[in-house]
Amino acid sequence: MPDRISLIIPVKNEEDSIAKLLDSVIGQSLTPDEVVITDGGSIDGTDEIIESYKRKGMPIQLIKANDSYPGKARNIAIKNAKYDMIAMTDAGIKLDKNWLKYLYRCVEEDNGVDVVYGNYEPVTDSFFKECLAVAFVPAPKLINGKKMRSHFIASSLMRKKVWESVGGFPDFRAAEDRIFMEKIKKGRFKTAYAPEATVLWDIPSNFSAVFKRFFLYSMHDIKAGRWRDWHQSVLVMYAFGLIIALLGVFNSPLWFILLLVGLASRALGLIFERRKDASLSDKLSIRGVTLVTAIMVWIDIAMFCGIVDYFKHKLFGKE
């Protein structure tokens, strides 16, 4: 008899994206037996939209948990899930119609599998998003002979015992998924990969949304003790950049050319890395290099602002 599956989703203020996700859940070729949604404190119309799907007969269990970060919200949803097989995704996602089918197929083919990671693709429906994806979305890697982006918690399936064994998700706004998946890896659970199980991830569409996202990531990554994951390398890079800028001021303006070349080279390296990625354009011209560079610098600025905000709160005790 096939396993019954609980799909868990954390949400907060997702009125613009939750309907698209729930429609894609309904359209699955293998539908989950229940959908457990934890609302971490929405103040928009998210709950009303979810309730409307529930009234239409969708097997939704909506749990309200005010002021909950995604990690805590996932823990609440999994704890209240009826079934042992747990699928996970997030708002801002659209599921391919065969997503859950391909994830679960790995378990059907090998009942010893504990965790399955699916694939994810950024939605690049504008030139800005295409360049943003180049700037921060990892390139696909070859796994079991097929290219995919894996270890994305919003495209995963696992047994509830895995979650229990590693102690659930930590209660952080960012990095909670990385910490959780690292614990799974250390636990040596049997892991499978389903490159055909794809979710479409909607990334920010403008500079303002990019700043807001990476500002929060920066601040909360430090809170989670994960500054080495991202901040350390960027800080070292800009320390060298500052030295070159000082040489430009006090030695020769030619040093500023080296600084600009360094920034452009960083963007070109990412573009070259993704030159065979079918989900991104292979025609990123001077315009593209310029925009990728600008986005990368903008993300770095957001990171620095997040650092300042973290220490401001730390010093003055403001939350």
Sequence and secondary structure as in RCSB ss.txt:
>XXXX:A:sequence
MPDRISLIIPVKNEEDSIAKLLDSVIGQSLTPDEVVITDGGSIDGTDEIIESYKRKGMPIQLIKANDSYPGKARN
IAIKNAKYDMIAMTDAGIKLDKNWLKYLYRCVEEDNGVDVVYGNYEPVTDSFFKECLAVAFVPAPKLINGKKMRS
HFIASSLMRKKVWESVGGFPDFRAAEDRIFMEKIKKGRFKTAYAPEATVLWDIPSNFSAVFKRFFLYSMHDIKAG
RWRDWHQSVLVMYAFGLIIALLGVFNSPLWFILLLVGLASRALGLIFERRKDASLSDKLSIRGVTLVTAIMVWID
IAMFCGIVDYFKHKLFGKE
>XXXX:A:secstr
    EEEEEEESS TTTHHHHHHHHHT SS  SEEEEEES   SSHHHHHHHHHHTT  EEEEE TT  HHHHHH
HHHHH SSSEEEE  TTEEE TTHHHHHHHHHHH TT  EEEEEEEE   SHHHHHHHHHHS   EEETTEEE  
  TTSEEEEHHHHHHTT   S SSSHHHHHHHHHHHTT  EEEEEEEEEEE    SHHHHHHHHHHHHHHHHHTT
 GGGTHHHHHHHHHHHHHHHHHHHHT THHHHHHHHHHHHHHHHHHHHTTT TTS S   HHHHHHHHHHHHHHH
HHHHHHHHHHHHHHHH   
